[in-house]
Amino acid sequence: MQRVRCWKTGLQLLKSACEGAAKPSTSRKYSHLPPQGAGSFGLLFDIDGVLVRGRTPIPAAKQCFKNLVDRHGKYKVPVVFVTNAGNSMRQAKAELLSHLLEVEVTPDQVMLSHSPLRMFTDIHKMRVLVSGQGPIEEVAHNLGFQDVVTIDMLRGAYPLLDVVDHSRRPKDKIPPTKGLRPIDAVILFGEPIRWETNLQLIVDVLLSNGNPDNVWNAARYPHIPLLACNMDLLWMAEAKNPRFGHGMFLVCLESMYKKVTGFDLKYEALIGKPSVVTYNYAELLIREQAKRLGWTTPVKRLYAIGDNLMSDIYGANLYDHYLQASQRTKAQMQAKSGGGGSETVEDALKMTSAELGGASGVYGTEGDLPEGCSSILVCTGVYSREEGLPSDPAHTVKDQPTFHGHRDFRFDPSLTEPTFLVEDVKDAVELVFQQEGWPLE
């Protein structure tokens, strides 16, 4: 069985793909430099629960951008919007944010959960089945995939597969099966509209080696490659309580596959927050913006602002550990090459392949990686005002009894502890400017 082999060229593949996708869509020029003695930093904003609730802006979001743009509307610091949403194109998301926040947001500032798939060039020529909603076929082609099959296309070719909804069952005579060339891989972009249809047909494809004309064969294991974007169990819209996210759909798919076959569903890659590869990609977008700002020194620190402990905070903290390990590895390599010691260079931090998201091998290869990534938790989304800021300084937010992270990620309570805990995004931006010695205007 053909398997996906990615990341052979490590950071170079990541860098070239990112630079190719991050060309500014306007002729806007940046000219802001860090104040004398101040730090150089970049901001990573989650969207849902931090800047908006559904399509309603959070009042503090508009206010905070007064600190981020000058009187001409130009950004003072590099800003990237990092969302686990994946049901749109970057252009559409940028236009929506521009409208809601009343500042210019360009596609090169937007990173969706599926954006790193640009780098998985080994599967771009495969025949892929895609699941999700919105213009997913267009999204897939935009990411580089050449042979795309949607759930609706599969359902049309095999009319007997989708029968949970009795109204969709064939009436009278059984329609013929059109048949399709076998599917080579499955890509899950985000939560679909009809879960029962998507769950059924995805399991059909996995158990038939990509050809639903075949009889299920659970013994054919592992199944064809499966890649998933967006692991968020919950997300915050206009409702008072969180809504089910794509992570909940993945839980259903994993449970069904396990129940039917006795085997664990296997992912070739898990992409989106909190995987390290997502932050690698976001950091390169920050770096490109810093260049356009005219900065000649590397960005020293990233600040990731979010509302979800198991995606935003866990991911930012995981990436910070990754950066610290990168620095230690680099120091060990320099010491060894300089004759400073004979010890073996070791990975200073052990991560699962799911947590890395394919980013192994990037360690210590770039001298201008940030020194660290700080996580900032706001109380306007999944982590809500009702939970609030701790009244007891000794209390921490990591002591929650239920693990909402993905099955393939470790439950490390320390990674759910934010560097800073604030009320809203305006407080977060003000905190960052004060930390870095930038004037607030």
N, C-alpha and C positions, 0 to 999 in steps of 0.2 A: 504494500500500500504506500502511495506517495504521501509523504509527510512534509509539513512546512518547515523550512530551514531558514531562519531569519537571523539578522544581526551579525553576519559573517564579517562585515567591515565595521562593526561597532559605531563609534561616534561619527565617523566620516559619512556613513549612510544617513544617519540621523541629521547631520548638519546640512548635507546637500539637499535632502528632501525638504527640510524646514526652510532653507533659504529660497528654494524654488517656489515654496508656497507662500512666503511672507513678503513678497514685493508689495510696497504700498500701492493702494489703488487710486491715490490722488497725488498731486504734486506738492502736498503740504510739506513744509520744511520746519524742522525743529531747531531751536537755538539756545535752549536753556542749559546752563551748566550748574553743577552743584555749588552752593555758596562756599566761600573760603572756610576751610576747616570742617565742613559738613560731610556726611557720609554719602556714598552713592548706593542707591537701592532701587528695587523694582517692586511693583505691586501686582499681586495675583488676586483678582476678585472672583469669587463665586457669584452666581447671578440670582437664582431662585432662593428666596429667604434672606438674601443679603441686600440686593438692590431692588428686587421686585417680588411681589406675591402674585403669581400668574402673570397678568398683563397690567397689574396695578403697581406703580412705583412706590417704594417705601419712602416716606417723606425725607428721612435722613440722607437718602442716597443723593438726591438733587443737591442738598446742602453741602455734602462732603466734596462734590466735584468742584465747588468754588475754590477749594484748596489745591486742586489738581490741575487746573487750567488757568492760563493768564487771561488778561482782559480781551485778548484776541481769540480765545478759545483753544489755544495751543497747550498741549500737555507739558508740564514741568518735569515730570519723571516718567519712566517707562511704565505702561499699564497694559496688562493682558487680562481679558475676561476668560476665566477657565471654568467651563460648565460641563457637567456630565450629560446635559441634554444632547440629543443627536438626531432630532427629527426635522432638521432644516439645513440649509446651506449657510455658510459663514456670512455671505452677503446679506441674507435675509435677517439673520440674528443681529448683525451690525446695524442695519437700518432700524430694527425694532428698538435696540438699545439707544440709538441716537434720538429717536422720537421720545422714548420714556424718560431718559436722563437729561435731555435738552443740551447735549454736547455731541460733538462729532465723534463717532466710533467707526473705525474702518475695519474691513475684514481681516487685515493683518494683526489686529488687536484681539481677535476672537479665536478661541480654541474650543472646539466641541469635543465630545468624548471620543469620536471616531477619527479625529484629525491625525493621530499617529499612524493610522492604517496606510497613509501615504508611503510609509517606509517599509511596509511588508511587501516588497516587490516580488518576492518569490511566489505569491499567490495571485498577483494581478492578472496573470494569464489563465488562471484556473477558471472553471465554470463554477460560480458561487451562487448559493441560495441566500437571499437577504431577507431579514425579518425586521419589522419596525413599522413606523407610520410616517406620513409626510412624503416628500419626494425622494424616497430611499433609492430608487433606481438611478436618478440623477446624481444623488450623493455618491453612490458607489462608483459611477463612471468618473465623477470629478476626482475621486480619491485614486484613480488609476486602474480600477477593475474593468476588464474588457468584455467579459462574458457573464452577464448578470441575469439571474432568474428570481422573480419575486414569488411570494406565497400565492398571490392571485394567479400568476402564470402557471404555477405548479398545480393549483386547484383546478384550473381550466383544462389542463392536459390530462388530469386524473380525476374525473368527476365523481368517482365512488369513494374518495378518501374522506371528504368532509361531510359527515352525516350526524354530528351531535345535534345541530339545529335541524329539527325535522322539516322545517320549511325550506331548507336548502337541499334536501335529499332529492335525487332524480325522480321525476314523476313518470308514470307509464313505462315506456320501454327504457332500458338501460342505455345511456349514450356511450358511444365508443371511446376508448382511451386513445388519445393522440400520441402519447409518449414523448419523452424528451431525452436528449443525451444525458448520461449520468452526471450527477452533481459531484464536484470534487471537494468542496468545502462549504461550510455554513457560517454566515456572519450575522450576528445578532446586534443590530444597531440600537434598539431601544424597545420599550414596551409597545406591543402591537395593539390594534383595536379589538380584534376578536381572538382572545387568548386561546379558546378551545380549538379553533382552526389551526393556529400557528403551532400550538403544542403537539397536536396530532400529526401534522404534516412534517414537522421537524423530526419527531421520533421516527416517522416512516422513513425519512431519508437516512437517518443515522443507522437504523437497523437493516436497511436494504443496501448498504454500501453505495448510497447515492442514487439508486434506481428503484423508485417505488413500484415498478413492475415486478420486482423480485419479492420472494417471500421473506418475511423477517428472519434474521439469523443472529440471535444474541451472542452466539459463539464467535462471530467475526468481530473480534475486539483487539485493539481499540478501534473505534469508529473513525470515519473520515474527519479531517480537521474541523474544529469548531472554535470560533473566535467570538468573544463577547465584549461589547462596549457598554459602559455605564453599569456599575454594580450597586447603585444606590437602592437600598431597601425602601426608603421613604423619602419624600420630598414635600416642600411646602408650597401650596398655592393659596387661593383666597379663603379656603375653608379654615375653620378654627383648628382642625386636627390634620396631621400629616396624611398624604396620599401615598398609595402604593406606587413604587417605582419599578424600574426594570430589574433591579435586584430581586424583587418579589417574583417576577416572571421566571428568573433564573432558578430560584428555589423550587418553583413548581416543575420546571423542566428537569432539574436534577433529581427530584423526588420520583417523578414518573419514570425516568430512565432506569433509576436504581430499582424501583419496584418491579418493572417488567423484566429486566435483565439480571439483576443481582450485582451488577457492576457500577462503579462510580463513573458518572459523566466526566469526560476529560476535556479540558480547554487547552487549545494550542497557545492562546494568549488571552489575558484579561486586560482590557484597556480602559482608560479613564481613571479619574481619582478613585482610590488612593495609590495606583501603581506608580512606580518610580519613573517609568518611561514617559508618562504624561507630564511630569514635572521637568524631565530632561527637555522635552519638546517646548514646554512653556518658557523655560529659561532661555532657550535659543531665540524665541520670539522677543523676549525682554532684551537680549543682547543686541538684536538687530535694531530695536527701537533706540537703545542707548547710542548706537552709532549715528543714527539720524538726528539725535539730539545734539551731537557734536562732542559727546563724552569720549575722552581719550583713555580713561582708566576703567578697568573692569567694574561691573556691578558687584558690590561686596556682599550685599544681603538681599534676600527676597522676603517679602511679607505676604503670606497667604491668608486672606480674610474669608471666613466661611461660617456656616451655621450648622453643619452636620459633623458630629464627632467622628463618625466612621468613614467619611470620605474626605472632607476638607481638613480636619485636624489630624487624623491618622496619616493621611497622605503627606501633608506638609512636614510632619514630624519624621515620618519615614524617610522623606527626601533629605531632611536635615541630617539624619543619621548616615545616609548614603554619602552626603557631602563631607561629613567628618571622616568617614572611612576612606574616602577618596584622598583627602589630605594626608591621612596617616600612611596610606599605601604609597603615595607619592614621596613622602619623607623617607620611608623605608627603602624605596628604590634608589633615591638619591644617596642615602647613607651607604647602601650596598655598592653602588657604582663608584662612590668616592673612597671606598676602602674603609668606611666607617664601621663596618660590622659584617658578619658573615651569616646573620640570621636569615631565615627564609622569609621572603615577602609574603604576607598572609592577608587574606580578606579580614579586615578588622571588624566587619559586621556580617553576620550570617542572615541572609534573607531567602525567602522561598522564591521559586521561579515566578510564581504568580505575583508576588509583591514587586519583583523587578520588572515584570512585564516585558522581558526580553532585553533589558538594559544591561545585563552583565557584560563585562568586557569594556565598558565605558569608563570604569574606575580609573581615576588618576591620569587620564590621557590628555586632559586639557588643563593648561596652567591658569586659565581665566575663569574657571568655575567659581560660583559664589562661595563665600566662606561659610554661609549658613542660610537656613530658611526658618523664619519664625512663623508660628501659627497664631492667628487671632480669631477667637470665637465670639460671634455676636449672638444676641438673644432675640432676634427678630424672625427666626425661621424654625427649623426642626428643633433646635435647642431654643426654647421659647422664654418669654418674659415670665411665664408662670413658674418655670424652673428657676429663672432669675439668677442674679449675681449672688454668690455665697455671702451670707451674713457673718459666718464664722471663717476667718482667714485660714483656719486649718482644714477647712472642707475643700475637697477637690471634685471636679465634675467627672472624673474617671471611674468613680465608684458605682457605676450603673450595673445592675445584675444581669442584663440581657445583652448578648453580643449581636449587634446588627451588621457586622461586617460579613464579607463573603466567606463562604465555606473554606476556600483555599488560602485565606489569610490567617496568620496567627492572631490570637487574642492577646495582645500585649497592652495591658491597661495604661502603661506609661505613655504609649503613643496616642492615647485619646486625651491626654492632658494638654490643653492649649498653653502656649507661651504667655499669652495675654487673654483676658476675658473682659469684654466691654459690652455696653448696652446695644450699640448699633454701629453701622458702618462709618458714620460721621465721627464718632468717638475713636474708631479704629484708625482712621486717617490722621486725625489730630495726634493720636498717640505715636504713630510712626514718625510724623514730622518732628515731634519733640524728641523722640529717641535718636533721630539722625541729625538733629541740630539744624533743621530747615525752618525758616520763618513761616509762621502762619499768617495768611493774609485774608 
